[in-house]
């Protein structure tokens, strides 16, 4: 029987633990604050940011939102980041990606105070993660780690395949899986668009993390029987629904769920975890700033 990994349930546990941290911080006179910055007209980005704001409210994190016209000069975004870096009530800053083409993404990420970089994308934080001394683990791979842990998936000695090499998911995911640490110690292969024989890699994988950004890219016929399949994809595809689209993952769920030992659904798998880990990083940032001991979930 294939086990369906319930990301909503695990995320609810994380949020509950985060809410306890918020209470501890309140006792110390600290209210954690997250700033979200949106410089995009993309409806999916707008939805993600508004969900993040709602999540904050639910656990008692103050949320500040800044919207910048997608055609505005990059300097406007830089100025916003500089202001947020200075604000005492803002402990975490998230600039929703992608930013418009005329804005240098790397310059944006470098500009955020690394202590407030709750995405974990600043080069200093990337370096720390790779060195095994993470300050903030990027939210999606951290959420995947929590799911593997919650479902007692053995990573030590396992063959893991990460499909996708993005800075946001693929690279940090692989780095976490190879760490000499709990939920690490996996023999990890990173596959991408130039991988010669993806099917052969997948056939040996005990754990597959699909993060290619291509709808239903991984088919069940390529998977090892009993593999744990983590689907990071959230793709909008045209469909005859009220909204005119439906969400599908990077894994063909129907075929994969016939072969996998455990699998995440889309939606309801990794997505809620990504959002929960942002709250986690935000309370961590507030606790670091004010030197308060909290018991992170
Ligand atoms: N766009 C897609 N995923 C993410 C994320 O985790 N953080 C930010 N800032 N932008 C994103």
Boltz pocket constraint, residues with backbone or C-beta under 6 A from the ligand:
constraints:
  - pocket:
      binder: B
      contacts: [[A, 94], [A, 95], [A, 96], [A, 97], [A, 98], [A, 119], [A, 139], [A, 140], [A, 168]]
      max_distance: 6.0
